[in-house]
Amino acid sequence: MAKMSSPTETKQCIESPTAVFQKFAGKAGNNCTLSKTEFLTFMNTELAAFTKNQKDPDRMMKKLDLNTDGQLDFQEFLNLIGGMAVACHDSFTRSTHFQK
Amino acid sequence: MAKMSSPTETKQCIESPTAVFQKFAGKAGNNCTLSKTEFLTFMNTELAAFTKNQKDPDRMMKKLDLNTDGQLDFQEFLNLIGGMAVACHDSFTRSTHFQK
């Protein structure tokens, strides 16, 4: 059998969002969406430091819930991760004073 | 000093894209964008199996280069990662026959 090389960092970037989303979406009810409770559990578990600074985590859920069905599907969840990845890159760029 | 807990999987999802992007964007020229050469090196290094199945990796670069400046900035790069993360979740959902 071909020796499986360890996954690259990029492959983890691609696969991890599914693993994290299903870990919390699968807790109760519809396994394909995050309920408000599951979303708050996710935020307090996976992004505790960030969440502590949020005055109103409920408001975050409302902003992400684009189709206003009271749940977050995977795309709506990925928008959060993507937005935070962009913010992370912006702060990296500012901190290292790259010349555009 | 407060004990730094190990980063959660979500934090890695958020920080890894910057680490991977800068690893390849920093090779030559503008450190804030991926040239075509840097993009192909990234694809052949980080996503070798996927890239082998691509008839025309150049066409991928053109599709991602939304502002047609011949380079990929971080947002354009993140669109690739995000698109592949959605495809990964879709195939996970199909393979586990979740009921919507």
N, CA and C atoms of all chains as a GROMACS GRO file, in nm:
protein
  600
    1MET      N    1   0.086  -0.118   0.000
    1MET     CA    2   0.000   0.000   0.000
    1MET      C    3   0.091   0.125   0.000
    2ALA      N    4   0.053   0.227  -0.080
    2ALA     CA    5   0.136   0.349  -0.090
    2ALA      C    6   0.146   0.413   0.048
    3LYS      N    7   0.270   0.456   0.085
    3LYS     CA    8   0.288   0.517   0.217
    3LYS      C    9   0.218   0.652   0.216
    4MET      N   10   0.125   0.673   0.313
    4MET     CA   11   0.051   0.799   0.318
    4MET      C   12   0.141   0.906   0.379
    5SER      N   13   0.177   1.011   0.301
    5SER     CA   14   0.260   1.118   0.358
    5SER      C   15   0.173   1.197   0.456
    6SER      N   16   0.236   1.261   0.559
    6SER     CA   17   0.155   1.336   0.657
    6SER      C   18   0.092   1.455   0.585
    7PRO      N   19  -0.031   1.491   0.627
    7PRO     CA   20  -0.103   1.597   0.556
    7PRO      C   21  -0.027   1.730   0.564
    8THR      N   22  -0.026   1.804   0.456
    8THR     CA   23   0.038   1.934   0.458
    8THR      C   24  -0.047   2.031   0.539
    9GLU      N   25   0.014   2.146   0.575
    9GLU     CA   26  -0.058   2.247   0.653
    9GLU      C   27  -0.180   2.294   0.575
   10THR      N   28  -0.167   2.301   0.442
   10THR     CA   29  -0.279   2.347   0.360
   10THR      C   30  -0.394   2.247   0.363
   11LYS      N   31  -0.359   2.117   0.358
   11LYS     CA   32  -0.464   2.015   0.362
   11LYS      C   33  -0.539   2.024   0.495
   12GLN      N   34  -0.465   2.055   0.603
   12GLN     CA   35  -0.532   2.071   0.734
   12GLN      C   36  -0.623   2.192   0.732
   13CYS      N   37  -0.577   2.303   0.667
   13CYS     CA   38  -0.661   2.424   0.655
   13CYS      C   39  -0.794   2.389   0.587
   14ILE      N   40  -0.788   2.296   0.492
   14ILE     CA   41  -0.904   2.261   0.411
   14ILE      C   42  -0.996   2.164   0.487
   15GLU      N   43  -0.936   2.073   0.563
   15GLU     CA   44  -1.016   1.967   0.628
   15GLU      C   45  -1.062   2.005   0.769
   16SER      N   46  -0.984   2.087   0.839
   16SER     CA   47  -1.017   2.118   0.979
   16SER      C   48  -1.152   2.184   0.997
   17PRO      N   49  -1.190   2.281   0.909
   17PRO     CA   50  -1.321   2.345   0.931
   17PRO      C   51  -1.436   2.242   0.938
   18THR      N   52  -1.429   2.138   0.854
   18THR     CA   53  -1.534   2.034   0.857
   18THR      C   54  -1.529   1.960   0.990
   19ALA      N   55  -1.409   1.924   1.034
   19ALA     CA   56  -1.395   1.848   1.159
   19ALA      C   57  -1.448   1.929   1.278
   20VAL      N   58  -1.413   2.057   1.282
   20VAL     CA   59  -1.456   2.142   1.394
   20VAL      C   60  -1.607   2.164   1.388
   21PHE      N   61  -1.657   2.196   1.267
   21PHE     CA   62  -1.801   2.223   1.250
   21PHE      C   63  -1.883   2.102   1.294
   22GLN      N   64  -1.846   1.981   1.247
   22GLN     CA   65  -1.924   1.861   1.280
   22GLN      C   66  -1.913   1.824   1.428
   23LYS      N   67  -1.799   1.858   1.491
   23LYS     CA   68  -1.780   1.829   1.635
   23LYS      C   69  -1.889   1.900   1.716
   24PHE      N   70  -1.923   2.024   1.674
   24PHE     CA   71  -2.020   2.102   1.752
   24PHE      C   72  -2.161   2.090   1.694
   25ALA      N   73  -2.172   2.075   1.560
   25ALA     CA   74  -2.306   2.066   1.499
   25ALA      C   75  -2.372   1.933   1.533
   26GLY      N   76  -2.288   1.832   1.561
   26GLY     CA   77  -2.343   1.698   1.584
   26GLY      C   78  -2.394   1.675   1.726
   27LYS      N   79  -2.387   1.779   1.809
   27LYS     CA   80  -2.420   1.757   1.951
   27LYS      C   81  -2.569   1.729   1.968
   28ALA      N   82  -2.655   1.801   1.893
   28ALA     CA   83  -2.800   1.778   1.910
   28ALA      C   84  -2.871   1.822   1.783
   29GLY      N   85  -2.995   1.776   1.768
   29GLY     CA   86  -3.078   1.821   1.656
   29GLY      C   87  -3.014   1.792   1.522
   30ASN      N   88  -3.026   1.888   1.431
   30ASN     CA   89  -2.979   1.873   1.294
   30ASN      C   90  -2.826   1.870   1.292
   31ASN      N   91  -2.769   1.759   1.242
   31ASN     CA   92  -2.623   1.746   1.244
   31ASN      C   93  -2.554   1.834   1.140
   32CYS      N   94  -2.632   1.902   1.055
   32CYS     CA   95  -2.571   1.980   0.946
   32CYS      C   96  -2.568   2.128   0.978
   33THR      N   97  -2.621   2.166   1.095
   33THR     CA   98  -2.619   2.309   1.129
   33THR      C   99  -2.583   2.327   1.277
   34LEU      N  100  -2.535   2.448   1.307
   34LEU     CA  101  -2.508   2.485   1.446
   34LEU      C  102  -2.629   2.560   1.499
   35SER      N  103  -2.688   2.511   1.608
   35SER     CA  104  -2.793   2.588   1.674
   35SER      C  105  -2.723   2.700   1.751
   36LYS      N  106  -2.804   2.789   1.810
   36LYS     CA  107  -2.743   2.901   1.886
   36LYS      C  108  -2.660   2.845   2.003
   37THR      N  109  -2.715   2.743   2.070
   37THR     CA  110  -2.644   2.684   2.184
   37THR      C  111  -2.513   2.621   2.140
   38GLU      N  112  -2.521   2.546   2.028
   38GLU     CA  113  -2.398   2.481   1.978
   38GLU      C  114  -2.296   2.586   1.936
   39PHE      N  115  -2.344   2.697   1.876
   39PHE     CA  116  -2.252   2.804   1.832
   39PHE      C  117  -2.183   2.866   1.955
   40LEU      N  118  -2.259   2.892   2.060
   40LEU     CA  119  -2.200   2.954   2.181
   40LEU      C  120  -2.102   2.857   2.247
   41THR      N  121  -2.134   2.726   2.246
   41THR     CA  122  -2.041   2.626   2.301
   41THR      C  123  -1.912   2.626   2.219
   42PHE      N  124  -1.928   2.633   2.086
   42PHE     CA  125  -1.810   2.639   1.996
   42PHE      C  126  -1.725   2.763   2.030
   43MET      N  127  -1.789   2.879   2.040
   43MET     CA  128  -1.715   3.004   2.064
   43MET      C  129  -1.642   2.998   2.199
   44ASN      N  130  -1.709   2.949   2.302
   44ASN     CA  131  -1.649   2.945   2.437
   44ASN      C  132  -1.543   2.837   2.451
   45THR      N  133  -1.549   2.737   2.363
   45THR     CA  134  -1.451   2.628   2.370
   45THR      C  135  -1.331   2.655   2.280
   46GLU      N  136  -1.358   2.689   2.155
   46GLU     CA  137  -1.253   2.702   2.054
   46GLU      C  138  -1.193   2.843   2.045
   47LEU      N  139  -1.273   2.945   2.082
   47LEU     CA  140  -1.224   3.083   2.069
   47LEU      C  141  -1.253   3.160   2.198
   48ALA      N  142  -1.215   3.097   2.311
   48ALA     CA  143  -1.252   3.149   2.444
   48ALA      C  144  -1.201   3.292   2.464
   49ALA      N  145  -1.074   3.317   2.434
   49ALA     CA  146  -1.017   3.450   2.459
   49ALA      C  147  -1.091   3.555   2.377
   50PHE      N  148  -1.113   3.522   2.248
   50PHE     CA  149  -1.183   3.616   2.160
   50PHE      C  150  -1.324   3.642   2.211
   51THR      N  151  -1.392   3.533   2.251
   51THR     CA  152  -1.532   3.543   2.292
   51THR      C  153  -1.549   3.625   2.419
   52LYS      N  154  -1.450   3.615   2.510
   52LYS     CA  155  -1.459   3.692   2.635
   52LYS      C  156  -1.470   3.841   2.606
   53ASN      N  157  -1.408   3.885   2.493
   53ASN     CA  158  -1.409   4.028   2.460
   53ASN      C  159  -1.535   4.070   2.386
   54GLN      N  160  -1.622   3.971   2.356
   54GLN     CA  161  -1.743   4.005   2.280
   54GLN      C  162  -1.854   4.044   2.377
   55LYS      N  163  -1.905   4.167   2.366
   55LYS     CA  164  -2.013   4.210   2.458
   55LYS      C  165  -2.135   4.122   2.434
   56ASP      N  166  -2.164   4.092   2.304
   56ASP     CA  167  -2.291   4.026   2.274
   56ASP      C  168  -2.271   3.914   2.171
   57PRO      N  169  -2.228   3.792   2.214
   57PRO     CA  170  -2.207   3.681   2.119
   57PRO      C  171  -2.334   3.651   2.038
   58ASP      N  172  -2.453   3.678   2.098
   58ASP     CA  173  -2.578   3.653   2.023
   58ASP      C  174  -2.579   3.736   1.894
   59ARG      N  175  -2.527   3.860   1.907
   59ARG     CA  176  -2.527   3.951   1.791
   59ARG      C  177  -2.440   3.890   1.680
   60MET      N  178  -2.331   3.825   1.720
   60MET     CA  179  -2.242   3.762   1.620
   60MET      C  180  -2.320   3.657   1.543
   61MET      N  181  -2.398   3.577   1.620
   61MET     CA  182  -2.478   3.469   1.556
   61MET      C  183  -2.573   3.532   1.454
   62LYS      N  184  -2.640   3.641   1.494
   62LYS     CA  185  -2.737   3.705   1.403
   62LYS      C  186  -2.667   3.754   1.277
   63LYS      N  187  -2.546   3.811   1.294
   63LYS     CA  188  -2.474   3.866   1.177
   63LYS      C  189  -2.434   3.754   1.080
   64LEU      N  190  -2.400   3.637   1.138
   64LEU     CA  191  -2.353   3.526   1.054
   64LEU      C  192  -2.470   3.451   0.989
   65ASP      N  193  -2.587   3.456   1.055
   65ASP     CA  194  -2.703   3.378   1.008
   65ASP      C  195  -2.771   3.450   0.891
   66LEU      N  196  -2.706   3.440   0.773
   66LEU     CA  197  -2.748   3.519   0.656
   66LEU      C  198  -2.891   3.486   0.613
   67ASN      N  199  -2.931   3.357   0.624
   67ASN     CA  200  -3.068   3.324   0.578
   67ASN      C  201  -3.168   3.330   0.694
   68THR      N  202  -3.122   3.384   0.807
   68THR     CA  203  -3.206   3.408   0.927
   68THR      C  204  -3.297   3.289   0.961
   69ASP      N  205  -3.238   3.169   0.958
   69ASP     CA  206  -3.318   3.051   0.998
   69ASP      C  207  -3.287   3.009   1.142
   70GLY      N  208  -3.208   3.092   1.211
   70GLY     CA  209  -3.178   3.061   1.351
   70GLY      C  210  -3.071   2.957   1.368
   71GLN      N  211  -3.012   2.914   1.256
   71GLN     CA  212  -2.906   2.813   1.259
   71GLN      C  213  -2.789   2.863   1.175
   72LEU      N  214  -2.668   2.806   1.194
   72LEU     CA  215  -2.556   2.838   1.104
   72LEU      C  216  -2.524   2.713   1.023
   73ASP      N  217  -2.533   2.726   0.888
   73ASP     CA  218  -2.489   2.612   0.806
   73ASP      C  219  -2.337   2.625   0.786
   74PHE      N  220  -2.279   2.530   0.713
   74PHE     CA  221  -2.132   2.527   0.704
   74PHE      C  222  -2.078   2.653   0.637
   75GLN      N  223  -2.144   2.703   0.531
   75GLN     CA  224  -2.095   2.822   0.460
   75GLN      C  225  -2.097   2.944   0.553
   76GLU      N  226  -2.205   2.957   0.631
   76GLU     CA  227  -2.214   3.070   0.724
   76GLU      C  228  -2.105   3.060   0.830
   77PHE      N  229  -2.077   2.939   0.876
   77PHE     CA  230  -1.969   2.913   0.973
   77PHE      C  231  -1.834   2.948   0.910
   78LEU      N  232  -1.815   2.908   0.784
   78LEU     CA  233  -1.686   2.930   0.716
   78LEU      C  234  -1.661   3.080   0.694
   79ASN      N  235  -1.770   3.157   0.680
   79ASN     CA  236  -1.753   3.303   0.667
   79ASN      C  237  -1.687   3.361   0.792
   80LEU      N  238  -1.722   3.305   0.909
   80LEU     CA  239  -1.659   3.349   1.035
   80LEU      C  240  -1.510   3.317   1.034
   81ILE      N  241  -1.476   3.194   0.999
   81ILE     CA  242  -1.335   3.151   0.997
   81ILE      C  243  -1.257   3.234   0.895
   82GLY      N  244  -1.316   3.252   0.776
   82GLY     CA  245  -1.251   3.329   0.670
   82GLY      C  246  -1.228   3.474   0.712
   83GLY      N  247  -1.330   3.534   0.773
   83GLY     CA  248  -1.318   3.673   0.819
   83GLY      C  249  -1.206   3.688   0.922
   84MET      N  250  -1.197   3.590   1.010
   84MET     CA  251  -1.093   3.597   1.114
   84MET      C  252  -0.955   3.569   1.054
   85ALA      N  253  -0.951   3.484   0.949
   85ALA     CA  254  -0.822   3.457   0.882
   85ALA      C  255  -0.772   3.584   0.813
   86VAL      N  256  -0.863   3.660   0.753
   86VAL     CA  257  -0.825   3.787   0.687
   86VAL      C  258  -0.775   3.886   0.793
   87ALA      N  259  -0.847   3.894   0.906
   87ALA     CA  260  -0.805   3.985   1.014
   87ALA      C  261  -0.666   3.945   1.065
   88CYS      N  262  -0.644   3.815   1.075
   88CYS     CA  263  -0.514   3.763   1.122
   88CYS      C  264  -0.404   3.804   1.024
   89HIS      N  265  -0.432   3.790   0.893
   89HIS     CA  266  -0.331   3.826   0.792
   89HIS      C  267  -0.306   3.977   0.792
   90ASP      N  268  -0.413   4.054   0.808
   90ASP     CA  269  -0.398   4.201   0.812
   90ASP      C  270  -0.307   4.240   0.928
   91SER      N  271  -0.328   4.179   1.044
   91SER     CA  272  -0.245   4.220   1.160
   91SER      C  273  -0.102   4.172   1.142
   92PHE      N  274  -0.085   4.056   1.073
   92PHE     CA  275   0.050   4.008   1.042
   92PHE      C  276   0.119   4.109   0.950
   93THR      N  277   0.045   4.154   0.847
   93THR     CA  278   0.104   4.246   0.748
   93THR      C  279   0.142   4.377   0.816
   94ARG      N  280   0.052   4.428   0.904
   94ARG     CA  281   0.081   4.555   0.973
   94ARG      C  282   0.203   4.536   1.063
   95SER      N  283   0.211   4.423   1.132
   95SER     CA  284   0.319   4.404   1.231
   95SER      C  285   0.454   4.387   1.163
   96THR      N  286   0.455   4.343   1.039
   96THR     CA  287   0.585   4.320   0.974
   96THR      C  288   0.614   4.426   0.869
   97HIS      N  289   0.525   4.534   0.863
   97HIS     CA  290   0.550   4.649   0.775
   97HIS      C  291   0.595   4.606   0.639
   98PHE      N  292   0.521   4.508   0.575
   98PHE     CA  293   0.555   4.470   0.438
   98PHE      C  294   0.530   4.590   0.347
   99GLN      N  295   0.612   4.609   0.249
   99GLN     CA  296   0.587   4.710   0.144
   99GLN      C  297   0.493   4.644   0.041
  100LYS      N  298   0.379   4.709   0.019
  100LYS     CA  299   0.286   4.664  -0.090
  100LYS      C  300   0.361   4.672  -0.222
  101MET      N  301   0.388   3.419   3.464
  101MET     CA  302   0.331   3.444   3.332
  101MET      C  303   0.220   3.339   3.308
  102ALA      N  304   0.106   3.383   3.250
  102ALA     CA  305  -0.007   3.291   3.230
  102ALA      C  306   0.037   3.178   3.136
  103LYS      N  307   0.000   3.052   3.175
  103LYS     CA  308   0.040   2.936   3.093
  103LYS      C  309  -0.038   2.943   2.962
  104MET      N  310   0.038   2.942   2.847
  104MET     CA  311  -0.026   2.952   2.716
  104MET      C  312  -0.085   2.814   2.684
  105SER      N  313  -0.221   2.803   2.675
  105SER     CA  314  -0.280   2.674   2.638
  105SER      C  315  -0.249   2.649   2.490
  106SER      N  316  -0.242   2.518   2.451
  106SER     CA  317  -0.209   2.489   2.310
  106SER      C  318  -0.324   2.540   2.224
  107PRO      N  319  -0.291   2.589   2.101
  107PRO     CA  320  -0.393   2.651   2.017
  107PRO      C  321  -0.501   2.549   1.980
  108THR      N  322  -0.625   2.592   1.979
  108THR     CA  323  -0.733   2.503   1.939
  108THR      C  324  -0.727   2.480   1.787
  109GLU      N  325  -0.800   2.377   1.743
  109GLU     CA  326  -0.801   2.347   1.599
  109GLU      C  327  -0.854   2.467   1.520
  110THR      N  328  -0.951   2.537   1.580
  110THR     CA  329  -1.010   2.654   1.512
  110THR      C  330  -0.906   2.765   1.497
  111LYS      N  331  -0.827   2.787   1.605
  111LYS     CA  332  -0.724   2.891   1.597
  111LYS      C  333  -0.624   2.858   1.486
  112GLN      N  334  -0.594   2.728   1.471
  112GLN     CA  335  -0.502   2.689   1.363
  112GLN      C  336  -0.565   2.714   1.227
  113CYS      N  337  -0.698   2.686   1.216
  113CYS     CA  338  -0.769   2.713   1.090
  113CYS      C  339  -0.756   2.861   1.053
  114ILE      N  340  -0.754   2.946   1.154
  114ILE     CA  341  -0.753   3.092   1.132
  114ILE      C  342  -0.612   3.141   1.101
  115GLU      N  343  -0.510   3.080   1.167
  115GLU     CA  344  -0.372   3.131   1.154
  115GLU      C  345  -0.294   3.063   1.041
  116SER      N  346  -0.327   2.936   1.012
  116SER     CA  347  -0.248   2.863   0.913
  116SER      C  348  -0.248   2.926   0.774
  117PRO      N  349  -0.366   2.975   0.725
  117PRO     CA  350  -0.361   3.034   0.590
  117PRO      C  351  -0.255   3.143   0.577
  118THR      N  352  -0.238   3.227   0.681
  118THR     CA  353  -0.136   3.332   0.674
  118THR      C  354   0.003   3.269   0.669
  119ALA      N  355   0.027   3.168   0.752
  119ALA     CA  356   0.159   3.104   0.757
  119ALA      C  357   0.193   3.041   0.622
  120VAL      N  358   0.095   2.972   0.564
  120VAL     CA  359   0.120   2.904   0.435
  120VAL      C  360   0.140   3.008   0.325
  121PHE      N  361   0.051   3.109   0.322
  121PHE     CA  362   0.058   3.212   0.217
  121PHE      C  363   0.194   3.282   0.220
  122GLN      N  364   0.237   3.323   0.340
  122GLN     CA  365   0.364   3.398   0.351
  122GLN      C  366   0.485   3.308   0.320
  123LYS      N  367   0.473   3.179   0.347
  123LYS     CA  368   0.584   3.086   0.317
  123LYS      C  369   0.615   3.088   0.167
  124PHE      N  370   0.511   3.096   0.086
  124PHE     CA  371   0.531   3.090  -0.060
  124PHE      C  372   0.537   3.230  -0.121
  125ALA      N  373   0.463   3.328  -0.065
  125ALA     CA  374   0.462   3.464  -0.122
  125ALA      C  375   0.595   3.534  -0.095
  126GLY      N  376   0.664   3.488   0.010
  126GLY     CA  377   0.788   3.555   0.050
  126GLY      C  378   0.910   3.510  -0.029
  127LYS      N  379   0.889   3.419  -0.125
  127LYS     CA  380   1.007   3.360  -0.193
  127LYS      C  381   1.077   3.463  -0.280
  128ALA      N  382   0.999   3.548  -0.351
  128ALA     CA  383   1.064   3.647  -0.439
  128ALA      C  384   0.967   3.763  -0.460
  129GLY      N  385   1.020   3.876  -0.508
  129GLY     CA  386   0.937   3.991  -0.543
  129GLY      C  387   0.853   4.039  -0.427
  130ASN      N  388   0.728   4.074  -0.457
  130ASN     CA  389   0.637   4.133  -0.358
  130ASN      C  390   0.597   4.025  -0.256
  131ASN      N  391   0.628   4.054  -0.128
  131ASN     CA  392   0.602   3.953  -0.024
  131ASN      C  393   0.454   3.941   0.010
  132CYS      N  394   0.370   4.027  -0.050
  132CYS     CA  395   0.228   4.026  -0.013
  132CYS      C  396   0.142   3.956  -0.117
  133THR      N  397   0.206   3.908  -0.224
  133THR     CA  398   0.128   3.839  -0.327
  133THR      C  399   0.201   3.714  -0.376
  134LEU      N  400   0.125   3.624  -0.433
  134LEU     CA  401   0.183   3.505  -0.496
  134LEU      C  402   0.195   3.531  -0.645
  135SER      N  403   0.318   3.521  -0.697
  135SER     CA  404   0.334   3.528  -0.843
  135SER      C  405   0.289   3.393  -0.899
  136LYS      N  406   0.284   3.384  -1.033
  136LYS     CA  407   0.240   3.258  -1.094
  136LYS      C  408   0.336   3.143  -1.053
  137THR      N  409   0.465   3.173  -1.053
  137THR     CA  410   0.565   3.071  -1.018
  137THR      C  411   0.546   3.027  -0.872
  138GLU      N  412   0.526   3.127  -0.784
  138GLU     CA  413   0.507   3.094  -0.641
  138GLU      C  414   0.380   3.013  -0.621
  139PHE      N  415   0.275   3.048  -0.698
  139PHE     CA  416   0.147   2.976  -0.687
  139PHE      C  417   0.165   2.830  -0.731
  140LEU      N  418   0.236   2.809  -0.841
  140LEU     CA  419   0.256   2.671  -0.891
  140LEU      C  420   0.343   2.591  -0.794
  141THR      N  421   0.443   2.659  -0.733
  141THR     CA  422   0.527   2.591  -0.632
  141THR      C  423   0.439   2.551  -0.514
  142PHE      N  424   0.351   2.643  -0.472
  142PHE     CA  425   0.257   2.614  -0.362
  142PHE      C  426   0.170   2.492  -0.396
  143MET      N  427   0.112   2.494  -0.516
  143MET     CA  428   0.020   2.386  -0.555
  143MET      C  429   0.093   2.251  -0.560
  144ASN      N  430   0.213   2.250  -0.616
  144ASN     CA  431   0.288   2.124  -0.630
  144ASN      C  432   0.347   2.075  -0.499
  145THR      N  433   0.362   2.167  -0.404
  145THR     CA  434   0.418   2.129  -0.274
  145THR      C  435   0.309   2.092  -0.175
  146GLU      N  436   0.209   2.178  -0.162
  146GLU     CA  437   0.107   2.164  -0.058
  146GLU      C  438  -0.014   2.080  -0.103
  147LEU      N  439  -0.042   2.082  -0.233
  147LEU     CA  440  -0.161   2.010  -0.283
  147LEU      C  441  -0.122   1.925  -0.404
  148ALA      N  442  -0.014   1.848  -0.387
  148ALA     CA  443   0.046   1.772  -0.499
  148ALA      C  444  -0.055   1.677  -0.564
  149ALA      N  445  -0.124   1.600  -0.483
  149ALA     CA  446  -0.217   1.501  -0.539
  149ALA      C  447  -0.328   1.570  -0.618
  150PHE      N  448  -0.382   1.677  -0.561
  150PHE     CA  449  -0.490   1.752  -0.629
  150PHE      C  450  -0.438   1.811  -0.759
  151THR      N  451  -0.316   1.869  -0.751
  151THR     CA  452  -0.260   1.940  -0.867
  151THR      C  453  -0.232   1.844  -0.983
  152LYS      N  454  -0.190   1.720  -0.948
  152LYS     CA  455  -0.160   1.622  -1.055
  152LYS      C  456  -0.284   1.600  -1.143
  153ASN      N  457  -0.403   1.614  -1.083
  153ASN     CA  458  -0.527   1.590  -1.161
  153ASN      C  459  -0.573   1.712  -1.238
  154GLN      N  460  -0.500   1.823  -1.220
  154GLN     CA  461  -0.542   1.946  -1.289
  154GLN      C  462  -0.476   1.951  -1.427
  155LYS      N  463  -0.558   1.952  -1.533
  155LYS     CA  464  -0.500   1.957  -1.669
  155LYS      C  465  -0.421   2.085  -1.687
  156ASP      N  466  -0.479   2.199  -1.631
  156ASP     CA  467  -0.418   2.330  -1.661
  156ASP      C  468  -0.413   2.418  -1.536
  157PRO      N  469  -0.308   2.398  -1.449
  157PRO     CA  470  -0.298   2.480  -1.327
  157PRO      C  471  -0.298   2.630  -1.357
  158ASP      N  472  -0.246   2.668  -1.478
  158ASP     CA  473  -0.247   2.812  -1.513
  158ASP      C  474  -0.390   2.865  -1.513
  159ARG      N  475  -0.483   2.781  -1.562
  159ARG     CA  476  -0.623   2.824  -1.570
  159ARG      C  477  -0.677   2.849  -1.429
  160MET      N  478  -0.630   2.768  -1.333
  160MET     CA  479  -0.673   2.789  -1.193
  160MET      C  480  -0.630   2.927  -1.147
  161MET      N  481  -0.504   2.961  -1.179
  161MET     CA  482  -0.449   3.092  -1.138
  161MET      C  483  -0.536   3.204  -1.197
  162LYS      N  484  -0.569   3.190  -1.325
  162LYS     CA  485  -0.650   3.297  -1.392
  162LYS      C  486  -0.785   3.309  -1.323
  163LYS      N  487  -0.846   3.193  -1.288
  163LYS     CA  488  -0.980   3.197  -1.226
  163LYS      C  489  -0.975   3.265  -1.089
  164LEU      N  490  -0.862   3.244  -1.018
  164LEU     CA  491  -0.850   3.300  -0.883
  164LEU      C  492  -0.811   3.448  -0.886
  165ASP      N  493  -0.740   3.487  -0.992
  165ASP     CA  494  -0.687   3.625  -1.000
  165ASP      C  495  -0.796   3.723  -1.039
  166LEU      N  496  -0.883   3.755  -0.944
  166LEU     CA  497  -1.006   3.833  -0.972
  166LEU      C  498  -0.974   3.971  -1.028
  167ASN      N  499  -0.866   4.034  -0.978
  167ASN     CA  500  -0.837   4.170  -1.029
  167ASN      C  501  -0.739   4.165  -1.146
  168THR      N  502  -0.714   4.046  -1.198
  168THR     CA  503  -0.630   4.022  -1.318
  168THR      C  504  -0.500   4.103  -1.317
  169ASP      N  505  -0.433   4.103  -1.201
  169ASP     CA  506  -0.303   4.174  -1.197
  169ASP      C  507  -0.187   4.074  -1.210
  170GLY      N  508  -0.219   3.948  -1.240
  170GLY     CA  509  -0.114   3.849  -1.260
  170GLY      C  510  -0.056   3.796  -1.130
  171GLN      N  511  -0.114   3.839  -1.018
  171GLN     CA  512  -0.069   3.795  -0.885
  171GLN      C  513  -0.192   3.751  -0.805
  172LEU      N  514  -0.168   3.670  -0.696
  172LEU     CA  515  -0.279   3.637  -0.605
  172LEU      C  516  -0.252   3.706  -0.472
  173ASP      N  517  -0.346   3.791  -0.430
  173ASP     CA  518  -0.332   3.849  -0.296
  173ASP      C  519  -0.394   3.751  -0.196
  174PHE      N  520  -0.390   3.789  -0.066
  174PHE     CA  521  -0.432   3.691   0.035
  174PHE      C  522  -0.579   3.654   0.020
  175GLN      N  523  -0.667   3.752  -0.008
  175GLN     CA  524  -0.810   3.722  -0.023
  175GLN      C  525  -0.834   3.625  -0.139
  176GLU      N  526  -0.764   3.648  -0.251
  176GLU     CA  527  -0.781   3.559  -0.367
  176GLU      C  528  -0.732   3.418  -0.333
  177PHE      N  529  -0.623   3.410  -0.258
  177PHE     CA  530  -0.569   3.280  -0.211
  177PHE      C  531  -0.670   3.213  -0.118
  178LEU      N  532  -0.728   3.292  -0.027
  178LEU     CA  533  -0.823   3.236   0.072
  178LEU      C  534  -0.949   3.183   0.003
  179ASN      N  535  -0.986   3.244  -0.111
  179ASN     CA  536  -1.101   3.194  -0.186
  179ASN      C  537  -1.078   3.049  -0.231
  180LEU      N  538  -0.952   3.018  -0.266
  180LEU     CA  539  -0.917   2.880  -0.306
  180LEU      C  540  -0.934   2.786  -0.186
  181ILE      N  541  -0.878   2.825  -0.072
  181ILE     CA  542  -0.885   2.741   0.048
  181ILE      C  543  -1.032   2.723   0.090
  182GLY      N  544  -1.106   2.832   0.088
  182GLY     CA  545  -1.247   2.827   0.128
  182GLY      C  546  -1.328   2.738   0.035
  183GLY      N  547  -1.304   2.752  -0.096
  183GLY     CA  548  -1.376   2.669  -0.194
  183GLY      C  549  -1.348   2.521  -0.173
  184MET      N  550  -1.222   2.491  -0.143
  184MET     CA  551  -1.186   2.350  -0.122
  184MET      C  552  -1.242   2.300   0.012
  185ALA      N  553  -1.252   2.388   0.112
  185ALA     CA  554  -1.310   2.348   0.241
  185ALA      C  555  -1.458   2.316   0.224
  186VAL      N  556  -1.528   2.394   0.140
  186VAL     CA  557  -1.670   2.366   0.113
  186VAL      C  558  -1.684   2.233   0.039
  187ALA      N  559  -1.597   2.211  -0.059
  187ALA     CA  560  -1.602   2.084  -0.134
  187ALA      C  561  -1.574   1.966  -0.039
  188CYS      N  562  -1.482   1.986   0.053
  188CYS     CA  563  -1.447   1.882   0.151
  188CYS      C  564  -1.568   1.854   0.239
  189HIS      N  565  -1.638   1.959   0.283
  189HIS     CA  566  -1.756   1.938   0.369
  189HIS      C  567  -1.870   1.871   0.291
  190ASP      N  568  -1.886   1.913   0.165
  190ASP     CA  569  -1.990   1.851   0.082
  190ASP      C  570  -1.965   1.700   0.068
  191SER      N  571  -1.840   1.664   0.044
  191SER     CA  572  -1.815   1.519   0.024
  191SER      C  573  -1.829   1.445   0.158
  192PHE      N  574  -1.796   1.513   0.269
  192PHE     CA  575  -1.818   1.452   0.402
  192PHE      C  576  -1.968   1.427   0.421
  193THR      N  577  -2.049   1.530   0.388
  193THR     CA  578  -2.194   1.520   0.409
  193THR      C  579  -2.251   1.408   0.323
  194ARG      N  580  -2.207   1.401   0.196
  194ARG     CA  581  -2.258   1.296   0.107
  194ARG      C  582  -2.216   1.158   0.160
  195SER      N  583  -2.094   1.148   0.207
  195SER     CA  584  -2.042   1.014   0.247
  195SER      C  585  -2.109   0.966   0.375
  196THR      N  586  -2.159   1.056   0.456
  196THR     CA  587  -2.220   1.012   0.583
  196THR      C  588  -2.371   1.022   0.578
  197HIS      N  589  -2.426   1.053   0.455
  197HIS     CA  590  -2.573   1.052   0.434
  197HIS      C  591  -2.646   1.120   0.547
  198PHE      N  592  -2.598   1.244   0.588
  198PHE     CA  593  -2.672   1.319   0.691
  198PHE      C  594  -2.807   1.358   0.635
  199GLN      N  595  -2.910   1.353   0.712
  199GLN     CA  596  -3.041   1.406   0.671
  199GLN      C  597  -3.040   1.557   0.695
  200LYS      N  598  -3.074   1.632   0.592
  200LYS     CA  599  -3.085   1.781   0.601
  200LYS      C  600  -3.194   1.815   0.701
   0.00000   0.00000   0.00000
